[in-house]
Amino acid sequence: METVVIALGGNALLNKGEEPTFGVQSRNAAKAASALAPLLAQNKRFLITHGNGPQVGEELLRNKYALGHVPSLPMHILNAETQALIGSIFETALLEEFRKIGVSKRVSTVVTHVLVDKDDPGFKRPTKPVGPFYTKTQLERELKKEGFEYAKFGSEYRRVVASPKPLEILELEAIKQISQESIVICCGGGGIPILKGIGFHSGRAVIDKDLTSALLANSVGASGLLILTNVDSINDPKTGKPIRKATAKELRRRLEEFEEGTMRPKVEACIDFVGGKKERIAKVGNLFKVKEKQGKDFGTTIVA
């Protein structure tokens, strides 16, 4: 049976400027489930991954403001918490949508650990954005409370953390088995990073979920990788115009042109997945347009 990996961006649960309440995220998950359900109803095997940058950022803030009342938790545990949180919200939203449209499919969530190299250069140069956007004034206020790495995105700023490359998905065999009978939500937030070579110890990092999605797609022999976010397509960094179709070879040559920490990992993930394999296709497009535009005009298509 054909296998497709779907990578959902953070906007599937939380859009910029929205209050990060459970109610807001649940309503957004219901909208995402409605958009995805017709696709997921097809006779294919589906694996769903998702981002957790906003949620991990919120948990970091909770850690900070609760300090002195309850002990803080390490970042890898915040990743585990948010994997379970988002997995539960999406799983129940999908099951409810399937009930509404009369589709009989199971959904299962697997909290996932991913092996990374302890010497990965990503640990020395944080690039992965987490948490809320700040104006310059807000950033200066936050930095007085706590020093942290940050980067500018447009006219605003976000906290950035280390983002090592994923090497191996530790729950891969379980995911393969469960996917025989169920849609699997896994590799949330790129997975909980486990440092290679020093036992099962975790590092302070957030793995890019798109890169882990490509690793997952390669590991299960998927034919398609669908990266769904809040933009309609990959835009040409030089002209700003949408790229409708491109080869992995062409994008690899231009990889450094794309914005680090945001679009570049998505492009890199598509390149890693497609490679030179003609039977594979990757797409990047808007989550909430996938329902109406599943054909050739949807998003950006990457081929060998």
C-alpha positions in Angstrom: 0.0 0.0 0.0 1.2 3.5 -0.8 2.5 5.5 2.1 2.4 9.3 2.5 4.0 11.3 5.3 2.2 14.6 6.1 4.1 17.2 8.1 1.9 19.8 9.8 3.3 23.3 10.7 2.7 25.0 14.0 -0.2 27.0 12.4 -2.3 23.8 12.5 -2.8 24.5 16.2 -1.7 28.1 16.8 -1.5 31.1 14.5 0.7 34.2 15.1 -1.0 36.5 17.5 -3.5 34.0 18.9 -3.8 33.3 22.6 -2.2 29.9 23.3 -5.2 28.4 25.2 -6.4 24.9 25.0 -9.7 26.1 23.5 -8.0 28.0 20.7 -5.8 25.1 19.8 -8.6 22.6 19.9 -10.7 24.8 17.5 -7.7 25.1 15.2 -7.2 21.3 15.3 -10.8 20.8 14.3 -10.4 23.1 11.3 -7.2 21.2 10.4 -8.9 17.9 10.7 -11.7 19.1 8.4 -9.2 20.1 5.8 -7.3 16.8 6.0 -10.1 14.3 6.4 -10.9 13.9 2.6 -7.2 13.2 1.9 -6.9 10.8 4.9 -10.0 8.9 3.8 -8.1 7.6 0.7 -6.9 4.0 0.6 -3.3 4.9 1.6 -1.1 4.5 4.7 -0.7 7.9 6.4 1.9 9.1 8.9 1.4 12.6 10.4 4.1 14.7 12.0 3.7 18.1 13.5 5.6 21.1 14.8 5.6 22.2 18.4 7.7 25.4 18.4 5.0 27.7 19.9 4.0 25.1 22.5 7.6 24.5 23.6 8.1 28.2 23.9 5.0 28.5 26.1 6.2 25.7 28.3 9.6 27.5 28.7 7.7 30.6 29.8 5.7 28.5 32.3 8.9 27.0 33.6 10.3 30.5 34.1 7.3 32.1 35.8 6.6 29.1 38.0 10.2 28.9 39.3 10.2 29.1 43.1 6.8 27.3 43.3 7.5 24.1 41.3 10.8 22.7 39.9 11.5 23.5 36.2 11.7 20.7 33.6 14.4 20.2 31.0 13.7 21.0 27.4 13.5 17.4 26.2 10.7 16.7 28.7 8.9 19.8 27.4 9.1 18.3 24.0 7.7 15.0 25.3 4.8 16.9 27.1 4.0 18.9 24.0 4.1 15.8 21.7 1.5 14.2 23.9 -0.6 17.3 24.2 -0.7 18.0 20.4 -1.0 14.3 19.6 -4.1 14.1 21.8 -5.7 17.2 20.4 -5.1 16.1 16.8 -6.1 12.5 17.4 -9.5 13.4 18.9 -10.1 16.1 16.3 -9.5 13.6 13.5 -11.6 10.9 15.1 -14.5 13.4 15.5 -14.2 14.6 11.9 -14.2 10.9 10.7 -17.3 10.3 12.7 -19.0 13.3 11.0 -18.2 12.2 7.5 -18.7 8.5 8.1 -15.1 7.3 7.7 -13.9 4.3 9.6 -10.3 4.8 10.4 -8.2 4.5 13.5 -5.7 7.2 14.8 -2.8 6.5 17.1 -0.2 8.8 18.7 3.4 7.6 19.4 5.6 9.8 21.5 8.9 9.6 19.6 12.6 9.8 20.4 15.2 10.7 17.7 18.9 10.1 17.7 21.2 13.1 17.1 25.0 13.5 17.1 26.2 15.0 20.4 28.9 16.9 18.3 26.4 18.3 15.8 27.3 21.9 14.9 23.7 22.9 15.6 24.4 22.8 19.3 26.9 25.6 18.9 24.8 27.8 16.6 21.1 27.9 17.6 18.7 28.6 14.7 15.3 27.0 15.6 12.7 29.5 16.6 10.4 28.6 19.6 7.8 30.6 21.5 6.1 33.9 20.7 7.2 36.8 18.5 8.6 39.9 20.2 8.8 43.5 19.1 12.2 45.1 19.8 10.8 46.7 23.0 9.3 43.4 24.2 12.5 41.5 23.4 14.6 44.0 25.5 12.2 43.6 28.4 12.4 39.7 28.2 16.2 39.8 27.9 16.4 41.7 31.2 14.5 38.9 32.9 16.5 36.1 31.2 19.3 35.9 28.7 18.7 33.7 25.7 19.6 33.4 22.0 17.3 35.1 19.6 17.0 35.9 15.9 15.1 38.5 13.8 12.2 37.4 11.6 11.0 40.2 9.5 10.5 43.1 11.9 10.1 40.9 15.0 12.2 38.6 17.1 12.0 35.0 18.5 13.9 32.9 20.9 16.1 30.3 19.0 17.5 27.0 20.3 19.9 24.4 19.0 18.6 22.2 16.2 20.7 19.2 15.4 20.0 17.0 12.4 18.0 13.8 13.0 19.8 10.5 12.5 17.5 7.7 13.5 13.9 7.3 14.8 14.1 5.0 17.8 10.4 4.0 17.7 10.5 3.3 13.9 9.6 -0.4 14.1 6.6 0.3 16.4 5.4 3.1 14.0 5.7 0.7 11.0 3.6 -1.9 12.8 0.9 0.4 14.1 0.6 2.1 10.7 -0.6 -1.2 9.2 -4.0 -0.6 10.9 -4.0 3.1 11.9 -3.1 6.6 10.9 -0.1 7.4 13.1 0.7 10.8 14.6 4.4 10.6 15.5 7.8 12.5 15.5 6.1 15.5 17.0 8.3 18.6 17.1 11.0 16.6 15.3 11.2 14.1 18.2 12.8 14.1 21.6 16.6 14.4 20.9 18.7 11.5 22.2 22.5 12.0 22.1 24.3 9.4 20.0 27.2 7.6 21.7 26.6 8.5 25.4 23.6 6.2 26.2 20.0 7.3 26.3 20.6 10.9 27.4 18.8 13.9 26.0 20.1 17.2 24.8 18.8 20.8 25.1 17.5 21.2 21.6 14.5 21.1 19.3 14.9 19.0 16.1 13.4 20.5 13.0 10.2 18.5 12.3 10.5 18.8 8.5 13.9 17.1 8.6 12.6 14.4 10.8 9.6 14.0 8.5 11.9 13.4 5.6 13.9 10.9 7.6 10.6 9.1 8.6 9.4 9.1 4.9 12.7 7.6 3.8 12.7 5.1 6.6 9.2 3.7 5.8 9.6 3.9 2.0 7.0 6.5 1.5 6.1 7.7 -2.1 5.0 11.2 -1.0 6.0 13.9 1.5 3.4 16.6 2.0 4.6 19.6 4.1 1.5 21.7 5.1 2.1 25.1 6.5 0.6 28.7 6.4 2.0 29.7 3.0 0.6 28.8 -0.4 4.0 27.7 -1.9 7.7 28.0 -1.7 8.6 31.5 -3.0 11.7 32.3 -5.0 14.0 34.1 -2.6 15.2 36.5 -5.4 11.9 37.4 -7.1 9.4 36.6 -4.4 7.3 34.7 -6.9 5.8 31.3 -6.2 7.8 28.3 -7.4 5.2 25.9 -8.8 7.6 23.0 -9.7 11.3 22.4 -9.2 13.7 19.5 -9.1 15.6 18.4 -6.0 18.8 19.1 -7.9 17.9 22.7 -8.7 16.8 23.4 -5.1 19.9 21.8 -3.6 22.0 24.2 -5.6 20.0 27.2 -4.2 19.5 25.9 -0.7 21.5 28.7 1.0 19.2 31.3 -0.5 16.2 30.2 1.6 15.6 31.7 5.1 17.4 29.7 7.8 15.2 28.1 10.5 11.9 28.6 8.5 11.7 27.8 4.8 15.2 26.3 4.4 14.5 23.2 6.5 11.3 22.6 4.4 13.3 22.8 1.2 16.1 20.6 2.6 13.6 18.0 3.8 12.1 17.8 0.3 15.5 17.5 -1.3 16.5 14.7 1.2 13.3 12.8 0.5 13.1 13.1 -3.3 16.8 12.9 -4.1 17.1 11.3 -7.5 14.2 8.9 -7.1 11.7 9.5 -9.9 8.9 7.6 -8.1 8.9 10.2 -5.2 7.1 13.5 -5.0 7.2 16.2 -2.3 4.8 19.1 -2.0 4.8 22.3 0.2 1.6 24.2 0.5 -1.2 25.7 2.6 -2.8 23.3 5.0 -6.2 25.0 4.6 -6.1 24.8 0.8 -5.3 21.1 0.6 -9.0 20.1 0.6 -9.8 22.2 -2.4 -6.6 21.9 -4.3 -5.2 18.4 -4.1 -4.3 18.4 -7.8 -1.3 19.7 -9.7 -2.0 23.4 -8.8 -1.5 22.8 -5.1 1.6 24.4 -3.6 5.1 23.7 -4.8 5.9 20.3 -6.3 9.5 18.9 -6.0 10.5 16.0 -8.2 13.7 14.2 -9.1 
